[in-house]
Amino acid sequence: MEDTVLVERRGRVATLTFNRPEVRNAFSTVEQVEAFVAAVEGLGRDPELSVVIVTGAGSAFSSGGDVKGMLNETGFAAGSTLDLRHRYRHDVQRLTGSLFALELPTIAAVNGPAIGLGCDLACCCDLRIASSTARFAQSFIKLGLVPGDGGAWFFQRIVGISKAYEMSFTGDTIDAPEAERIGLVSQVVPPEGLLAAAHGLADRIAANPPQSLRLTKQLLREAQRSSLEGTFELSAAFQAIVQRTADHHEAVAAAIEKRPPTFTGR
């Protein structure tokens, strides 16, 4: 069977590609979930990596769920109501959950439509860059559904409550310039320049100490749901950890000596 997820490493940057272009990178089976989660978890365990770019093969980022499977009640849509609930909790939500939980900084390079689950997968990434051909939709309502993948939590934290309600209640599709205007993406680039822009940003991030990057991401995530006092405590603990790393000493020495640093991840 053809790989449904491709992983390519270049230095400290990895690119993870949804690879079902014939169905616009839709997800429909447990096997596809397992392949995706295994790839994500494998990247997280790799100490040589600092950044992950997520993109789609072909003309779409991801069209989300398999609509034909919903109609025929196959794949994710098979079985009883209890079967469906179990599948959403233990399969579909593992897609978004594994990507959101990845310690490494992540960049979604949205090369085309990101619809429903596809939009929520982009929202699980820390940063989003869009091709001018990208489209975004919280389209669950159009199919008589709700965002069963956890998107109700992800999406409004990025675009704000009012816009999240509007897009979730209408199911409307927005284009890349509108996505940039509402803060869903940070920049829009021509299709041919998308991966170059994503790699340029990834390389700037990966130039920094790997351990500090991972802990910075964790600190930012925890601060979103923590009190100021809790953030103070975690900040102190993380700062103490990284201030005794070889990379910290190298960064200070390089700054004083006015030379580029060489980081080892130690």
C-alpha positions as a Python dict, from the first residue, in 0.01 Angstrom:
ca = {
    (1, 'M'): (0, 0, 0),
    (2, 'E'): (128, 346, -89),
    (3, 'D'): (251, 551, 205),
    (4, 'T'): (-29, 785, 315),
    (5, 'V'): (219, 1003, 505),
    (6, 'L'): (564, 1098, 376),
    (7, 'V'): (848, 1227, 593),
    (8, 'E'): (1155, 1403, 455),
    (9, 'R'): (1440, 1531, 672),
    (10, 'R'): (1673, 1816, 578),
    (11, 'G'): (1913, 1907, 855),
    (12, 'R'): (1711, 1996, 1164),
    (13, 'V'): (1389, 2043, 965),
    (14, 'A'): (1146, 1764, 873),
    (15, 'T'): (857, 1789, 627),
    (16, 'L'): (553, 1572, 689),
    (17, 'T'): (325, 1541, 384),
    (18, 'F'): (-30, 1407, 367),
    (19, 'N'): (-4, 1177, 66),
    (20, 'R'): (-348, 1093, -70),
    (21, 'P'): (-373, 1348, -351),
    (22, 'E'): (-628, 1140, -543),
    (23, 'V'): (-884, 1212, -266),
    (24, 'R'): (-749, 1557, -175),
    (25, 'N'): (-573, 1412, 130),
    (26, 'A'): (-892, 1306, 306),
    (27, 'F'): (-873, 1074, 609),
    (28, 'S'): (-1105, 774, 611),
    (29, 'T'): (-948, 472, 787),
    (30, 'V'): (-788, 377, 1115),
    (31, 'E'): (-477, 267, 924),
    (32, 'Q'): (-427, 622, 796),
    (33, 'V'): (-457, 753, 1151),
    (34, 'E'): (-203, 500, 1274),
    (35, 'A'): (43, 596, 1001),
    (36, 'F'): (6, 966, 1075),
    (37, 'V'): (35, 930, 1454),
    (38, 'A'): (337, 701, 1420),
    (39, 'A'): (508, 953, 1193),
    (40, 'V'): (438, 1243, 1429),
    (41, 'E'): (551, 1055, 1737),
    (42, 'G'): (865, 939, 1556),
    (43, 'L'): (955, 1298, 1473),
    (44, 'G'): (903, 1400, 1834),
    (45, 'R'): (1151, 1137, 1952),
    (46, 'D'): (1423, 1249, 1710),
    (47, 'P'): (1676, 1463, 1902),
    (48, 'E'): (1829, 1583, 1575),
    (49, 'L'): (1513, 1771, 1472),
    (50, 'S'): (1406, 2124, 1565),
    (51, 'V'): (1109, 2207, 1337),
    (52, 'V'): (838, 2017, 1147),
    (53, 'I'): (662, 2149, 834),
    (54, 'V'): (321, 1994, 761),
    (55, 'T'): (178, 2010, 408),
    (56, 'G'): (-29, 1818, 154),
    (57, 'A'): (54, 1640, -171),
    (58, 'G'): (-120, 1762, -484),
    (59, 'S'): (-367, 2048, -494),
    (60, 'A'): (-509, 2026, -140),
    (61, 'F'): (-376, 2050, 214),
    (62, 'S'): (-656, 1821, 336),
    (63, 'S'): (-1024, 1801, 253),
    (64, 'G'): (-1088, 1650, 597),
    (65, 'G'): (-1312, 1348, 631),
    (66, 'D'): (-1427, 1110, 361),
    (67, 'V'): (-1772, 1236, 255),
    (68, 'K'): (-1846, 929, 41),
    (69, 'G'): (-1763, 710, 338),
    (70, 'M'): (-2013, 908, 546),
    (71, 'L'): (-2280, 851, 285),
    (72, 'N'): (-2207, 478, 260),
    (73, 'E'): (-2133, 439, 635),
    (74, 'T'): (-1792, 288, 568),
    (75, 'G'): (-1449, 359, 719),
    (76, 'F'): (-1480, 604, 1007),
    (77, 'A'): (-1858, 620, 951),
    (78, 'A'): (-1921, 246, 995),
    (79, 'G'): (-2102, 87, 1286),
    (80, 'S'): (-2334, 196, 1564),
    (81, 'T'): (-2354, 529, 1746),
    (82, 'L'): (-2131, 386, 2018),
    (83, 'D'): (-1883, 265, 1756),
    (84, 'L'): (-1871, 615, 1606),
    (85, 'R'): (-1813, 779, 1946),
    (86, 'H'): (-1531, 535, 2018),
    (87, 'R'): (-1376, 598, 1677),
    (88, 'Y'): (-1381, 975, 1720),
    (89, 'R'): (-1231, 953, 2069),
    (90, 'H'): (-964, 696, 1993),
    (91, 'D'): (-887, 753, 1625),
    (92, 'V'): (-992, 1088, 1477),
    (93, 'Q'): (-895, 1285, 1787),
    (94, 'R'): (-556, 1117, 1787),
    (95, 'L'): (-482, 1293, 1458),
    (96, 'T'): (-527, 1640, 1601),
    (97, 'G'): (-408, 1546, 1949),
    (98, 'S'): (-78, 1396, 1837),
    (99, 'L'): (7, 1695, 1618),
    (100, 'F'): (-88, 1948, 1884),
    (101, 'A'): (115, 1760, 2148),
    (102, 'L'): (433, 1748, 1937),
    (103, 'E'): (717, 1912, 2133),
    (104, 'L'): (879, 2050, 1819),
    (105, 'P'): (768, 2383, 1668),
    (106, 'T'): (537, 2315, 1374),
    (107, 'I'): (454, 2511, 1057),
    (108, 'A'): (153, 2431, 840),
    (109, 'A'): (234, 2505, 476),
    (110, 'V'): (-123, 2519, 349),
    (111, 'N'): (-93, 2451, -23),
    (112, 'G'): (-465, 2434, -106),
    (113, 'P'): (-805, 2375, 55),
    (114, 'A'): (-797, 2297, 428),
    (115, 'I'): (-1153, 2195, 499),
    (116, 'G'): (-1315, 2062, 818),
    (117, 'L'): (-1064, 1825, 976),
    (118, 'G'): (-803, 1965, 737),
    (119, 'C'): (-855, 2315, 873),
    (120, 'D'): (-830, 2185, 1229),
    (121, 'L'): (-507, 1999, 1153),
    (122, 'A'): (-360, 2328, 1026),
    (123, 'C'): (-478, 2490, 1350),
    (124, 'C'): (-291, 2227, 1552),
    (125, 'C'): (33, 2369, 1414),
    (126, 'D'): (204, 2661, 1584),
    (127, 'L'): (237, 2869, 1267),
    (128, 'R'): (53, 2871, 935),
    (129, 'I'): (169, 2995, 593),
    (130, 'A'): (-80, 2982, 306),
    (131, 'S'): (-51, 2957, -67),
    (132, 'S'): (-269, 3209, -248),
    (133, 'T'): (-472, 2906, -364),
    (134, 'A'): (-552, 2798, -7),
    (135, 'R'): (-908, 2791, 123),
    (136, 'F'): (-1031, 2734, 477),
    (137, 'A'): (-1365, 2621, 616),
    (138, 'Q'): (-1519, 2496, 938),
    (139, 'S'): (-1760, 2308, 715),
    (140, 'F'): (-1894, 2046, 958),
    (141, 'I'): (-2232, 2221, 986),
    (142, 'K'): (-2281, 2191, 609),
    (143, 'L'): (-2286, 1812, 654),
    (144, 'G'): (-2508, 1823, 962),
    (145, 'L'): (-2207, 1754, 1187),
    (146, 'V'): (-2008, 1918, 1466),
    (147, 'P'): (-1625, 1938, 1481),
    (148, 'G'): (-1570, 1596, 1636),
    (149, 'D'): (-1191, 1630, 1611),
    (150, 'G'): (-1157, 1890, 1887),
    (151, 'G'): (-1162, 2186, 1650),
    (152, 'A'): (-1405, 2374, 1875),
    (153, 'W'): (-1110, 2414, 2115),
    (154, 'F'): (-836, 2486, 1858),
    (155, 'F'): (-1006, 2720, 1615),
    (156, 'Q'): (-1142, 2991, 1843),
    (157, 'R'): (-806, 3028, 2017),
    (158, 'I'): (-657, 3138, 1684),
    (159, 'V'): (-924, 3351, 1518),
    (160, 'G'): (-1117, 3466, 1825),
    (161, 'I'): (-1462, 3374, 1953),
    (162, 'S'): (-1676, 3589, 1723),
    (163, 'K'): (-1513, 3477, 1397),
    (164, 'A'): (-1504, 3115, 1514),
    (165, 'Y'): (-1879, 3126, 1581),
    (166, 'E'): (-1945, 3287, 1242),
    (167, 'M'): (-1745, 3030, 1046),
    (168, 'S'): (-1873, 2736, 1252),
    (169, 'F'): (-2239, 2840, 1229),
    (170, 'T'): (-2231, 2922, 855),
    (171, 'G'): (-1975, 2672, 729),
    (172, 'D'): (-1857, 2943, 491),
    (173, 'T'): (-1528, 2903, 306),
    (174, 'I'): (-1273, 3186, 321),
    (175, 'D'): (-982, 3254, 89),
    (176, 'A'): (-617, 3303, 181),
    (177, 'P'): (-624, 3687, 206),
    (178, 'E'): (-920, 3668, 445),
    (179, 'A'): (-742, 3400, 646),
    (180, 'E'): (-446, 3636, 680),
    (181, 'R'): (-672, 3926, 779),
    (182, 'I'): (-831, 3733, 1067),
    (183, 'G'): (-498, 3592, 1188),
    (184, 'L'): (-557, 3233, 1081),
    (185, 'V'): (-234, 3248, 875),
    (186, 'S'): (66, 3475, 918),
    (187, 'Q'): (146, 3521, 550),
    (188, 'V'): (19, 3441, 201),
    (189, 'V'): (266, 3356, -76),
    (190, 'P'): (245, 3242, -441),
    (191, 'P'): (196, 2864, -478),
    (192, 'E'): (544, 2813, -622),
    (193, 'G'): (702, 2989, -323),
    (194, 'L'): (512, 2818, -42),
    (195, 'L'): (760, 2551, 61),
    (196, 'A'): (1053, 2791, 18),
    (197, 'A'): (880, 3035, 255),
    (198, 'A'): (804, 2757, 503),
    (199, 'H'): (1164, 2631, 491),
    (200, 'G'): (1297, 2985, 528),
    (201, 'L'): (1094, 3031, 846),
    (202, 'A'): (1183, 2681, 967),
    (203, 'D'): (1554, 2744, 913),
    (204, 'R'): (1537, 3066, 1116),
    (205, 'I'): (1372, 2876, 1399),
    (206, 'A'): (1606, 2576, 1372),
    (207, 'A'): (1909, 2805, 1402),
    (208, 'N'): (1832, 2830, 1774),
    (209, 'P'): (1921, 2584, 2055),
    (210, 'P'): (1702, 2270, 2020),
    (211, 'Q'): (1628, 2216, 2389),
    (212, 'S'): (1537, 2580, 2442),
    (213, 'L'): (1303, 2563, 2141),
    (214, 'R'): (1112, 2267, 2279),
    (215, 'L'): (1083, 2417, 2626),
    (216, 'T'): (980, 2756, 2485),
    (217, 'K'): (695, 2587, 2298),
    (218, 'Q'): (589, 2399, 2611),
    (219, 'L'): (605, 2716, 2819),
    (220, 'L'): (391, 2911, 2570),
    (221, 'R'): (135, 2630, 2558),
    (222, 'E'): (115, 2599, 2937),
    (223, 'A'): (91, 2977, 2980),
    (224, 'Q'): (-226, 2978, 2767),
    (225, 'R'): (-413, 2787, 3035),
    (226, 'S'): (-216, 2869, 3348),
    (227, 'S'): (-228, 3149, 3602),
    (228, 'L'): (46, 3411, 3611),
    (229, 'E'): (178, 3252, 3930),
    (230, 'G'): (188, 2910, 3764),
    (231, 'T'): (365, 3057, 3463),
    (232, 'F'): (621, 3223, 3692),
    (233, 'E'): (699, 2886, 3851),
    (234, 'L'): (731, 2694, 3525),
    (235, 'S'): (937, 2974, 3368),
    (236, 'A'): (1183, 2961, 3657),
    (237, 'A'): (1217, 2583, 3632),
    (238, 'F'): (1267, 2582, 3255),
    (239, 'Q'): (1512, 2872, 3271),
    (240, 'A'): (1722, 2690, 3529),
    (241, 'I'): (1730, 2381, 3307),
    (242, 'V'): (1844, 2555, 2988),
    (243, 'Q'): (2087, 2789, 3165),
    (244, 'R'): (2302, 2490, 3249),
    (245, 'T'): (2314, 2352, 2894),
    (246, 'A'): (2618, 2356, 2670),
    (247, 'D'): (2412, 2537, 2406),
    (248, 'H'): (2342, 2826, 2643),
    (249, 'H'): (2711, 2868, 2713),
    (250, 'E'): (2785, 2849, 2341),
    (251, 'A'): (2521, 3114, 2266),
    (252, 'V'): (2665, 3352, 2525),
    (253, 'A'): (3022, 3293, 2408),
    (254, 'A'): (2925, 3348, 2044),
    (255, 'A'): (2745, 3672, 2132),
    (256, 'I'): (3048, 3804, 2319),
    (257, 'E'): (3292, 3693, 2049),
    (258, 'K'): (3065, 3823, 1770),
    (259, 'R'): (3058, 3495, 1576),
    (260, 'P'): (2785, 3252, 1466),
    (261, 'P'): (2704, 2992, 1733),
    (262, 'T'): (2728, 2617, 1683),
    (263, 'F'): (2462, 2429, 1875),
    (264, 'T'): (2471, 2059, 1957),
    (265, 'G'): (2141, 2007, 2140),
    (266, 'R'): (2324, 1954, 2469),
}
